[in-house]
Amino acid sequence: QAVRRWHGCRAAVFRQLGHAIACVVLPWAYVPALCRNMPGRGGGSSSSSADVTSGCTIGEAFAKFQSEHALNKVVQPRTNLEWAYYQAGPASAASEALLFIHGTSGTAAAFFYQVQALAEKGYRVLSAQYPAYDSPQEWCKGFDHFLDAVKFRSVHVFGAGLGGFLVQHFAAAYPHRLRSLLLCNAYATTNPFAEKAGPLTSVVHFSPTPLLRKVVLDMFPEGGMELSAQQAINFIAHQVHGISGDDLASRLSLNSTASSVGPLRLEQGRITLMESNGETMVPDELRRQLRQLYPGARLAQLKAGGDFPYLSRPDEATLFVEVHMRGVGVYPHGATPGPGDLPAGRELPFAAPALAEASASYTAGLEPSVGVWRDEPHVDARSTRREQWTNPFEDDLL
């Protein structure tokens, strides 16, 4: 414990020293851009005012959400590590909880749309922000303590990006605490990131906070995207400026240290892979690898582009989350309705599509108003078995 505190103090001292050196060595025109708490990328772009204007819609919605939901905090026992989370929905013991975990650049605020929408429908929802950990194994122990603190024996987890990678580690280490899994633009190995980072990973913990923020913000794509995707990036970029240097260093280290997920004991029919349309920060090879790793999982191909579809098109992302929850037998307020209680176009677990609007679109052969829900890998033999037809006029073979 004393050694860990000493390492933490040393890292903090080196980070402050690095910040001072950066302010002297880096060009004067560059330092203010790094330190300025603006939602832009700090690169001197002439569109900074446009960024603020375009991000106001999500920002105003989040401000309203903040006025109605408190940010709760939990300290991990015998440490100074603090988890922060939003929660909403019924708090009854019968309600199964859905917990959202962010990626490298996210916070608990990243999923405020889903927390609000799903809670209004009767689901119990949390969005958590994790502190700094040195390894996926340490993160899993911390998440285990967090679930104890919020009094959940097991949960359904939505993991995005790095969060999806970490919750897969958790599913392998603590299978009894995970009921189902949604992975959004996630991956199962960090080896390609580690190869690209090289020896720079070892100095992340001693880098100044403004430099770490710039590294994270420079990961975001520029241009060639729809307006809603750009607004989502602006909102996340603004949130990055509120993340501490220790947390940023930890996330970058976790993302660039070679590690792979072990085999999961979770039934693959309880896993949903959500992928944005087009390119993301996750390489295509890692997305293909994830599909191959879970051939029995369901694939939700979103129409939304970019790395943050839960912000750029929250209704579409929330739709597929609700379909997943119903697919694993979880309904609002803990109810389990029969087939007759569902609206037209909805069926019981893993019937696709789940909403009448999407179902009508598919049946008519038109382009669906939401993304494509592909469940070809998951085929129930009982539902596909048909009665064999015989020709009554055919002579019997003797």
Order of alpha helices (4+ residues) and beta strands (2+ residues): alpha-alpha-alpha-alpha-beta-beta-beta-alpha-beta-alpha-beta-alpha-beta-alpha-alpha-alpha-alpha-beta-alpha-beta-alpha-alpha-alpha-beta-alpha
